[in-house]
Amino acid sequence: MPLTDAEILLQEVSAYLKPKDVAQIESALDFSRTAHQGQLRQSGAPYITHPIAVARILTPLHLDAQAITAALLHDVAEDTSISIEQIGEQFGKPVAELVDGLSKLDKLKFETKEDAQAENFRKMLMAMARDVRVILIKLADRLHNMRTLDSVSKEKSERIARETMDIYAPIANRLGLNTLYQELEDLSFKYLYPNRYAVLSKALKVARGNRREVVSKILEAIRQRLDENHIKAEIRGREKHLYGIYQKMQSKSLAFAQVLDIYGFRVLVDDVPSCYVALGVLHALYKPFPGKFKDYIAIPKANGYQSLHSTLFGPFGTPIEVQIRTHEMNKLAESGVASHWLYKTSEVQINDLHQKTHQWLQSLLESLAQSGDSVEFLEHLKVDLFPDEVYVFSPKGKIYALPRGATTVDFAYSVHTDIGNRCVAAKVNGELVPLRTELHNGDRVEIVTATLAHPNPAWLSYVVTSKARGEIRHSLKTMHLEESAKLGERLLSQALSTLGIRLQDIPDACWERVLNETSAKSQQEIFADIGLGRRLNMVIARQLAKLNESESTRTDTNYSGIITLLGNEGMAVQYAKCCRPIPGDPIIGVIKSGLGLVVHTHDCPSLRKGRGSSEEWMDVVWDKNINKLFDVSIKLIVANQRGVLAKVAAAIANADSNIENVHFTSEGEYTALYFTLQVNNRQHLASVMRGLRRIQEVIRITRVKSIPA
């Protein structure tokens, strides 16, 4: 009589665990069976078959008794009346924490499925950062669900397959769990593209038979040549997994018949020197494809994977993919982070892998803390999980793995948050490059920093890593609040002065009353809200004046109530793009909610259209010593002659101005050139325009408020 799945599970754990651990697992098996009594899966099978299957997926990885116990109980708290506390009492706190990390947040209500999915993943991630066994159990749970997806509706199966393809398969890959990763991808492919899967699967079976003779011939030739050179090696034939073949067909627009490297060969040797000797022997046997060699031994992948990869010209012109690695590297390649439980050797490699995994999890937690919400974080995570990676070097030779498309700013943040926040320039391979420059394999990157520098909002348009994006947003938000608070304090001080009260004379008791009435947490919050336009300075001033009426200190000075722009207000002061004011222009300020103080020229047309209550308006003037570059737009009508643009650009540069943007339109024999320039003030602009008028081809020059699209 055949053994049941439960009996097979107990046999499997008995092979590597102590009798007391096996007894705990047997107890958990009985506990789970009783808890799920009467429950059925959608296939009609008893529910207990699922946790047993999940536990059996984990036994080849030799996970410990706590993890196998948690795998058997992972749905008990979620689908039965038994609580996490009861599981803790019965099986111990570590098991209860594992189960809790795996339990969904079904008791909470979310607006959309996306919100629920993101929040559930956030909770699992936090548990995973504390204990990586959480994700190992979750991946096993997801794999068994994928194996039994035929039992659910087409809509649900596609949704689960998409989630698996986007998140769980890449996580398995990132943790080095190669076998799990490939099966998750193939099953996702099957349910997302059933017709393509069926056609490709059938074609692969036919090809397997047709190419058997060629494969055995190559295998024998490799074995013989390695023996002749006294290299002790184990050689295995290897077949690409189905989704890997499909990806290659898609990315290179190939038909199945054109994908010649479906089969590869893995050469396992005893030590690292033998890897390189074997590579030389194989390159002498079959010519290598130029540019198709990768050394992941010297530069391991982010998930700890190490191997030599080379593509060779085989017999009949067939490309052969060869992987050469040590036996230890092969164990790590197959089991990844689970090697800690599976193997007791090569502790240096395993510890290095665990350190990389821990760093990755910590960076995810930092990104989570900086993200606006769980859905935003999940989108960033998908970018970080994208398998294509770029390996770059620091000036001291340290290797950093970044997603493809990463820029010098992403690199700066991967080194350290402070390096990212203070970076002002970058050198790639010794040459200064723009910060938005994309990095490539082997680049040597050096970041130039400045003590007073801070992140630029424009960086958000080109960084790709979630760490960089989260840190930039967090820093900008903090900086914005600080700058807005300084501006708000000045605005409130001005409003109080018009009432004859000095801000510093307001007693703490008055502030406490105002904080209670406005539900604000601190004076700083009140100042920031005023600076951002969320509260009106006159309203707060009158509240404070009323509370302070009996003891207010009147001043004899006739305070003008004018705000002086110093140029260092940062994001708390915006200069309107509809009129582009520069020092020397008559100006006025308007408080807009969420933006703070927006400065316009007096004659701005959009200002006249939107004129509102007088309390929203502020008198503002330029400080005499303001030191800041301002954008200004000019229009030139020039004759259509060769070299005129170069002459104009040279004149602008000679006048110490920068060109931010240029746009032109043809007007018959003439061309209209529109420039956005950076100038210090009106005098500087006048100097630029004088220089441009000296150019013979310039017919007319005027300052314009904005540039046409």
PyMOL commands that set and color helices and strands:
alter all, ss='L'
color gray80, all
select helices_A, chain A and resi 5-14+19-35+49-61+65-73+76-79+84-91+93-102+113-130+133-147+149-151+154-174+178-192+194-210+212-228+242-252+256-258+272-285+315-317+327-342+347-370+374-384+408-415+417-421+457-461+466-498+503-505+508-518+523-531+537-547+570-572+605-609+614-616+644-654+682-693
alter helices_A, ss='H'
color red, helices_A
select strands_A, chain A and resi 234-239+263-269+288-295+308-313+319-326+389-393+399-403+423-428+431-433+445-449+563-565+573-575+587-592+596-601+617-618+620-622+630-639+658-667+670-679+698-704
alter strands_A, ss='S'
color yellow, strands_A
deselect
rebuild
show_as cartoon
